[in-house]
Amino acid sequence: MRTELGAQMRYMFMARPGWVLVDADYSQIELRLLAHIAGDERMREGFRTGADIHTATAAQVFGVPEEEVTKQMRSSAKAVNFGIVYGISAFSLAQDIGVAQWQAKEYMERYFDKYSGIRDYQKNIVAKAKEDGYVSTEMGRRRWLPELKSSNFNLRSFGERVALNMPIQGTAADIIKLAMIRVQARLKSEGYRGRLVLQVHDELIVECPESEGDAIAQLLEEEMERVVSLSVPLVAEAKVGKCWADAH
C-alpha cells in the first residue's frame, strides 16, 4: 500500500455505474487507544487539543521546537510512535528509520521521558500478563500467553511483545467490528440502498448510489466515532469517490 504500485492498485476497485464508494477510516486509532489504555495524560491532552502527535514526538526525540520539525523528522517520529505500540526493539527501529542502534535507543528513551505513562504501562502489562497468563482487550476478549513461561528466549520475547500489543490492536479490532454492526443496522433501518462491501484494518467501505454518498459519509463518521467512549476523541474521516483510490 505504501509503494507506488500499491497505491495504483486501488484504482482497480470501481463502484458500479451510477454508484460510488464511501471510504471511512479512523485517525491514529492505535495511538489514541494507547493513550487511553496506558493513561498517559500528556498524550491524552495532545489528542484532546488536536495536536499533531507525530510532530510533538519528533520535537521531543530530536530536541527541536515543533516549528522546526522537518518532514523526515516527523516520518521517523511516526515510526517511533507506532513502533512503541508493537513493542519494537531499538535494533528493529534502527533498521526501520535508517539510524545507528544507539541512536534508536536514545530516541526511545526520549520518547519515554515525554510519555512516562506509556513506559509504566508497558512494564505493568507484561508483569500482569506473566501473573495472569493472558492479556485482554477493553471489551474483555482474551489472548492467552503460554509463551511467557517458555524456556526459549525468543518465544518469551514474542510473548512479551504480544502482551504489549494485543490490548491495543485487539481493542482496535473489536471497535471496527462493533462499528460494522452499527453501520449495517443504521443503513438498514434508514432505508439506504448502500451496503458495506469491505473492511480493511481501521477502514470501512460502503458502495451506494451517488445520491446517497454524502449522507452515508456522514453516517459512517457518526457511527464510527461514537461506537465507544474513550478518554480521548475517536476520530473518523469519510470520503466519496468512483473508485477506492479516489475515496481513500
ZAMARGU-4260 file (C-alpha; in steps of 0.2 Angstrom, whole numbers, plus 5000, padded with zeros to 4 digits):
<rodrens>
0) 5000/5000/5000 | 5014/5012/5004 | 5023/5009/4987 | 5018/5017/4971 | 5012/5001/4963
5) 5001/4998/4979 | 4993/5015/4978 | 4989/5012/4959 | 4980/4996/4963 | 4967/5005/4972
10) 4961/5012/4955 | 4956/4994/4950 | 4942/4994/4963 | 4927/5003/4955 | 4909/5006/4960
15) 4896/5001/4948 | 4889/5013/4935 | 4879/5027/4944 | 4886/5022/4961 | 4901/5027/4972
20) 4912/5021/4986 | 4912/5029/5003 | 4928/5025/5012 | 4929/5030/5031 | 4944/5026/5042
25) 4950/5030/5060 | 4963/5043/5063 | 4978/5036/5073 | 4966/5024/5082 | 4980/5013/5089
30) 4989/5028/5097 | 4973/5035/5103 | 4970/5018/5112 | 4987/5018/5118 | 4985/5035/5127
35) 4968/5029/5133 | 4973/5012/5140 | 4990/5017/5147 | 4983/5033/5155 | 4997/5044/5149
40) 4990/5062/5152 | 5002/5071/5141 | 4997/5060/5126 | 4979/5061/5131 | 4980/5080/5131
45) 4988/5080/5114 | 4974/5071/5107 | 4961/5081/5116 | 4968/5098/5109 | 4970/5091/5092
50) 4989/5092/5092 | 4999/5083/5079 | 5006/5069/5089 | 5020/5064/5077 | 5026/5082/5076
55) 5026/5083/5095 | 5035/5067/5097 | 5048/5072/5084 | 5051/5088/5093 | 5055/5078/5109
60) 5065/5065/5100 | 5076/5077/5090 | 5077/5091/5103 | 5070/5105/5092 | 5055/5116/5093
65) 5039/5109/5084 | 5040/5123/5071 | 5057/5116/5066 | 5052/5098/5064 | 5056/5093/5046
70) 5046/5080/5035 | 5059/5067/5038 | 5059/5070/5057 | 5041/5068/5058 | 5042/5052/5047
75) 5055/5045/5059 | 5044/5050/5074 | 5029/5041/5067 | 5040/5025/5066 | 5044/5028/5084
80) 5026/5031/5089 | 5019/5015/5080 | 5034/5005/5085 | 5031/5008/5103 | 5013/5001/5101
85) 5021/4985/5093 | 5034/4983/5107 | 5048/4987/5094 | 5067/4985/5099 | 5080/4998/5097
90) 5088/4986/5084 | 5072/4985/5074 | 5068/5003/5075 | 5086/5007/5069 | 5083/4997/5054
95) 5066/5005/5050 | 5072/5023/5050 | 5090/5020/5045 | 5100/5026/5060 | 5113/5018/5072
100) 5106/5006/5085 | 5112/5018/5099 | 5103/5032/5091 | 5087/5022/5090 | 5089/5018/5108
105) 5091/5036/5113 | 5076/5041/5103 | 5066/5028/5113 | 5072/5034/5129 | 5067/5052/5125
110) 5050/5046/5120 | 5048/5038/5137 | 5054/5053/5145 | 5040/5063/5137 | 5027/5049/5139
115) 5032/5041/5155 | 5014/5034/5157 | 5017/5023/5142 | 5033/5016/5150 | 5025/5012/5166
120) 5010/5004/5157 | 5022/4993/5147 | 5031/4987/5162 | 5015/4984/5172 | 5005/4975/5157
125) 5020/4962/5154 | 5021/4959/5173 | 5002/4956/5174 | 5002/4945/5159 | 5015/4934/5167
130) 5005/4933/5183 | 4988/4930/5174 | 4993/4920/5159 | 4984/4932/5147 | 4980/4949/5141
135) 4963/4957/5137 | 4955/4970/5126 | 4945/4983/5133 | 4929/4973/5128 | 4936/4958/5138
140) 4942/4947/5124 | 4957/4937/5130 | 4973/4931/5122 | 4982/4918/5132 | 5001/4919/5133
145) 5009/4902/5137 | 5024/4909/5128 | 5028/4919/5143 | 5033/4904/5153 | 5043/4896/5139
150) 5062/4892/5142 | 5065/4898/5125 | 5071/4916/5125 | 5064/4920/5108 | 5047/4913/5112
155) 5047/4923/5129 | 5051/4939/5120 | 5037/4936/5107 | 5025/4933/5121 | 5031/4950/5129
160) 5028/4959/5113 | 5011/4952/5111 | 5007/4957/5129 | 5011/4975/5124 | 5002/4975/5108
165) 4987/4964/5109 | 4977/4975/5121 | 4979/4990/5109 | 4977/4981/5092 | 4964/4969/5099
170) 4953/4983/5105 | 4955/4992/5088 | 4949/4976/5080 | 4934/4975/5092 | 4930/4993/5089
175) 4929/4992/5070 | 4919/4976/5071 | 4906/4985/5083 | 4906/4999/5071 | 4902/4987/5056
180) 4887/4981/5066 | 4881/4999/5070 | 4883/5005/5052 | 4875/4990/5044 | 4860/4992/5056
185) 4858/5010/5053 | 4859/5008/5034 | 4845/4995/5035 | 4834/5005/5047 | 4835/5021/5037
190) 4832/5013/5021 | 4848/5016/5012 | 4852/5006/4996 | 4870/5007/5001 | 4879/4992/5008
195) 4895/4988/5017 | 4907/4979/5005 | 4924/4979/5014 | 4933/4981/5030 | 4952/4984/5030
200) 4960/4986/5047 | 4953/5003/5053 | 4944/5007/5037 | 4926/5003/5031 | 4919/5005/5013
205) 4901/5006/5008 | 4895/5005/4990 | 4880/5016/4987 | 4870/5026/4974 | 4878/5043/4970
210) 4863/5052/4978 | 4867/5043/4995 | 4886/5047/4995 | 4886/5062/5006 | 4873/5056/5018
215) 4882/5039/5020 | 4899/5048/5023 | 4891/5057/5037 | 4883/5041/5044 | 4899/5032/5044
220) 4908/5046/5053 | 4895/5047/5066 | 4893/5028/5070 | 4912/5025/5070 | 4916/5040/5081
225) 4903/5036/5094 | 4904/5017/5095 | 4914/5018/5111 | 4918/5031/5124 | 4936/5034/5127
230) 4946/5047/5137 | 4952/5054/5120 | 4942/5058/5105 | 4939/5044/5092 | 4940/5052/5075
235) 4934/5045/5058 | 4935/5054/5041 | 4925/5048/5026 | 4927/5052/5008 | 4917/5048/4992
240) 4924/5043/4975 | 4920/5032/4960 | 4935/5021/4964 | 4944/5016/4980 | 4959/5027/4976
245) 4948/5042/4975 | 4938/5038/4990 | 4954/5035/5001
</rodrens>
